Amino acid sequence: MLKAVFDTNIFISALHWAGVPLKIYKRWLEGEFRLVISKEILSELGRVLENDFDWAREETQELCGLINKFAEIVTPKQKLHIITDDPNDNKILECALDAQAGFIISGDKHLLKLGVYKATQIVTARRFLNLLTYVGARAQLPELG
């Protein structure tokens, strides 16, 4: 099964606007792929929701509890210093590296500029949705032969 890490901006977009990030979020909840997250990413998500979007602490705790329940939580063992323009983005790479995730889904230009890190592809939400649709369609095809 595919493993993916969401950048914080994907969560924010999914929770506040209808669109591709929300579709991906729903497909994760439906079990189409495994979401991997670190406590550091989860903490950042809570901070952004409370500080920038006026979520109540109880709301962020409820959301983080849901994510904790259904996502794979990793504790990265290695600190990376790959993205120098925005060092805060390195936590996304650290999580993906530790989990051996195949994908990072992001709208962040610093991450997307990398394109790939080790064995992890860094893609937009649209590209990941297209991939999920393709993989799902392939699984529906009868075997020939």
N, C-alpha and C positions, 0 to 999 in steps of 0.2 A: 504494500500500500504506500502511496505517496506520503512523504512527510514534508511539511512546510512550516516556515516561521513567518508570522505577520509582523511587519514593522508597525509601530504604534499608529502611524497615520492611516493604515488600513482599518484598524479597529475603530478609530475615530470616524472615518468616513462611513463605515458600515453602520455605526450606531446613530449617526445624525442625518444621513442622506440616503435616499433610494439610489441605487446604482450598482455597478459591478462589485465593489467591495461588499455590499450587503448580500448580493447573490453568492459570493464566495463564502461569506460567514455562514449563511444558511446551509450551504453544501457541506461545510465542515460539521455543523450540528447534525446533518443527516448521515454523517459517517463516510463521506466520499473520500476523505483524506485525513491524515493525522496532523493535528496542529501541535507544534512544539513551541514552548515559551519558557522564558526564565523568570525568576522572581524579580530581577532588575527591570525587565520589560513590563511586567505586570505592575510594578511599582510606578514606573513612568506613566503607564496608562491611567492609573488612579489619580496621579498628580495632575495630569493634563485635563482629565474629565472634571475634577473638582475646581481647579484654578482657572481654566479657560472656558469651560462649558457649564459652570455652576451646578454640577451634580452634587448632591448631598453625599456625605461620607457613607451613609447606609446604602445608597444606590451603588456606589463604586465597590463597596464590600460585597454586595450581592452579585454584581457582575463578575468580580474577581473570583468569588466562590464558584460560580458556574464554570468559568474558564479553568480553574483549578480542578474541578471535577471531571471535565471532559478532555482536557488537553494533557499532553505529556510535558511534565515540568522537568527542566534540566538545570543543573548548577554547573555552568561552564568552569572548567579547570584551568583554562588558559586565557590570559588577558592579551588582546590584540591591539596593535597600533597601525592598522592598515589605512584607515580613513583619517587623514590629518586635517582636512578642511572642517570636519565636524566629528571630533573624536567620540562624541556621544553615540554615534551610529555604530561604533565597533561592537557594542553589546549585542546587536542583531547578528553580526558575523560570528561572535563567540557562541551564541546560542545554536546557530545552525551547524557550526563546526562540531560542537560537543554532541549534538543529537544526530549527526550525519544526515541532516535534512537535505533533500534534493532541491528544495526551492526556498527562496526568500521572496515574499511578495511585498512590494514597496512602491511608493510614489516619490521616494526621496531621490533627488538627483545624484547625491554622492554615492549611494548604494547602486543605483541603476547604471551609473557610469562604469562601475566595476564589471557589470555583466555576469561575471562568474567569479566565485572564490572557492579554490580547491575544487571539490566536486559539487558545489552548490550553485545552481543557476539563480540569478537575481532578476526577477521579472516584474512587469506591471501587473495590476489586478486583471486587466483585460486579457493579457497573454496567458495568465494562469487559468482564467475561466475558459478560454479557448482550449487549453490543454485538457482540462477536466472534461469538457464536452467531447473532445476527440477520444480520450481514453474511455469514457463512458459509452460512446457509440461503438468503439472497437469491441468492447466487452459484449455488446448485444449481437454482434455478427455471428452467424453460424459458421462453424469450421467447414472449410472446403476440403474435399478430398475423399 
